[in-house]
Amino acid sequence: MKKLNGMKSGFSSLENKKLKDLKSIQGGSYNVKSNVYVGEGCEEYDTYTAPGGTYIGRITVCSPTATLD
């Protein structure tokens, strides 16, 4: 099997050429769980850029439910 170690830098270089505005890349976010009931198996979170950072928006996360036939 061919080793990919020599190709590693080539991929990074190629990808960096495609990215014009590196500030547009968003890393992780900071989520604060809401205490509002949004449904069985669901939780709502306010999302920020970092602790004490800029507000991004609100997301709702629901666990899948199993159904029996």
Backbone bond lengths (Angstrom), bond angles and torsions (degrees), N, CA, C in turn:
res aa  C-N    CA-C-N  psi(-1)  N-CA   C-N-CA  omega(-1)  CA-C   N-CA-C  phi
1 M - - - 1.441 - - 1.530 109.29 -
2 K 1.288 117.81 137.00 1.459 122.74 -177.20 1.528 110.88 -73.80
3 K 1.339 115.77 137.08 1.459 120.42 177.67 1.524 109.10 -79.56
4 L 1.328 116.10 140.75 1.463 121.12 -178.34 1.526 113.27 -100.82
5 N 1.328 117.65 4.50 1.459 120.19 -177.49 1.530 112.22 -58.72
6 G 1.298 117.98 -40.72 1.463 120.75 -179.37 1.514 113.11 -69.38
7 M 1.323 117.72 -23.30 1.458 121.67 -178.80 1.528 112.55 -86.71
8 K 1.307 117.39 -12.88 1.463 121.29 -174.74 1.526 112.02 -56.06
9 S 1.306 118.47 -49.04 1.460 120.74 -178.12 1.522 111.32 -67.18
10 G 1.322 117.59 -31.60 1.456 120.98 178.76 1.516 112.21 -64.70
11 F 1.320 117.09 -39.73 1.458 120.27 178.69 1.529 110.39 -65.44
12 S 1.321 117.60 -45.23 1.460 120.98 -179.81 1.513 110.92 -60.83
13 S 1.306 116.83 -44.46 1.458 121.31 -179.97 1.519 110.56 -61.97
14 L 1.307 117.38 -43.79 1.455 121.46 179.98 1.522 111.00 -63.96
15 E 1.318 116.93 -44.94 1.459 120.10 -179.88 1.520 111.79 -66.58
16 N 1.323 118.52 -38.65 1.460 121.27 179.18 1.525 111.61 -63.45
17 K 1.308 117.94 -30.90 1.453 120.80 178.17 1.522 111.26 -67.71
18 K 1.320 117.72 -29.37 1.460 121.87 -179.44 1.523 111.97 -77.19
19 L 1.334 118.45 -25.43 1.453 122.19 -176.01 1.526 110.07 -89.18
20 K 1.317 116.00 108.30 1.463 120.48 -178.82 1.525 111.63 -83.58
21 D 1.327 116.69 -47.48 1.461 121.24 -176.23 1.525 109.11 -114.56
22 L 1.330 117.00 96.77 1.462 121.01 -176.50 1.522 112.30 -68.02
23 K 1.340 118.45 -19.71 1.461 120.89 178.58 1.521 111.93 -69.93
24 S 1.323 117.34 -19.05 1.465 120.53 -179.28 1.528 112.00 -76.55
25 I 1.318 117.85 -10.68 1.460 121.33 179.02 1.517 107.92 -81.03
26 Q 1.328 115.95 122.09 1.448 120.92 -179.97 1.513 108.74 -101.62
27 G 1.310 115.17 128.04 1.453 119.27 177.27 1.512 109.94 -80.41
28 G 1.296 117.17 -138.69 1.450 120.82 179.52 1.517 111.47 -71.22
29 S 1.289 115.62 174.25 1.457 121.24 177.06 1.521 108.58 -132.23
30 Y 1.310 115.52 171.50 1.462 122.30 -178.76 1.513 107.45 -118.00
31 N 1.321 117.36 121.58 1.458 122.14 -176.22 1.516 111.08 -111.63
32 V 1.341 115.81 135.71 1.457 122.12 176.91 1.522 107.75 -116.37
33 K 1.328 117.01 121.07 1.467 121.88 -176.77 1.528 110.39 -70.86
34 S 1.318 115.20 132.49 1.459 122.18 178.44 1.522 109.89 -83.92
35 N 1.333 117.38 155.66 1.461 120.71 176.90 1.530 110.90 -100.53
36 V 1.316 118.08 14.04 1.462 123.02 179.31 1.529 108.98 -85.94
37 Y 1.326 117.28 132.87 1.463 122.05 178.23 1.532 108.65 -75.47
38 V 1.330 116.99 123.66 1.466 121.34 -178.65 1.520 112.69 -120.04
39 G 1.307 117.38 9.17 1.456 120.32 177.90 1.512 111.69 128.99
40 E 1.316 115.37 160.57 1.462 121.49 -179.51 1.520 110.55 -63.55
41 G 1.319 116.80 125.98 1.459 121.76 177.55 1.524 114.00 78.86
42 C 1.328 118.04 9.78 1.470 121.11 -178.60 1.529 110.57 -117.79
43 E 1.321 115.19 149.69 1.458 121.90 175.63 1.521 108.14 -135.40
44 E 1.314 116.30 146.70 1.460 121.27 -178.77 1.529 108.81 -115.02
45 Y 1.332 115.50 140.62 1.463 121.70 -177.73 1.522 110.33 -132.28
46 D 1.334 116.19 139.96 1.464 121.59 168.07 1.518 105.91 -90.35
47 T 1.329 116.86 133.78 1.462 121.92 -174.85 1.530 110.35 -110.82
48 Y 1.333 115.36 133.40 1.464 122.95 179.95 1.532 109.02 -126.78
49 T 1.324 117.09 160.94 1.463 121.07 179.21 1.520 111.62 -67.56
50 A 1.322 117.64 -30.78 1.470 124.03 -179.11 1.522 106.84 -166.38
51 P 1.324 118.88 168.64 1.467 119.06 174.87 1.530 109.93 -57.18
52 G 1.329 116.85 122.19 1.464 121.33 -176.87 1.520 113.05 77.72
53 G 1.340 117.36 8.56 1.459 122.08 -176.25 1.520 112.96 -87.96
54 T 1.316 115.00 -166.26 1.454 123.60 -177.72 1.527 110.83 -74.37
55 Y 1.334 115.65 137.26 1.461 122.10 178.42 1.523 109.26 -69.75
56 I 1.352 117.03 131.20 1.463 122.33 178.86 1.525 110.14 -100.18
57 G 1.324 116.76 -50.12 1.457 120.22 -177.91 1.510 111.20 167.29
58 R 1.323 115.86 -167.45 1.459 121.72 -177.98 1.515 109.18 -120.24
59 I 1.337 115.39 137.88 1.460 120.20 177.90 1.520 109.08 -124.25
60 T 1.314 115.71 151.26 1.457 122.51 175.10 1.522 107.91 -120.00
61 V 1.319 115.70 128.31 1.458 122.14 -179.31 1.514 108.34 -117.06
62 C 1.334 116.20 123.81 1.467 120.99 -179.84 1.518 109.64 -118.99
63 S 1.331 115.30 137.29 1.460 121.26 175.45 1.522 108.63 -77.88
64 P 1.320 116.81 141.33 1.474 118.47 177.21 1.536 109.20 -66.96
65 T 1.318 115.59 146.28 1.453 119.60 178.11 1.517 109.90 -109.06
66 A 1.300 116.00 142.19 1.462 120.90 -179.96 1.526 109.24 -84.99
67 T 1.305 115.92 141.50 1.469 120.35 175.95 1.523 108.93 -121.49
68 L 1.292 115.60 141.21 1.456 120.89 179.17 1.516 108.71 -106.08
69 D 1.327 117.11 134.10 1.458 120.71 178.91 1.501 110.75 -94.26
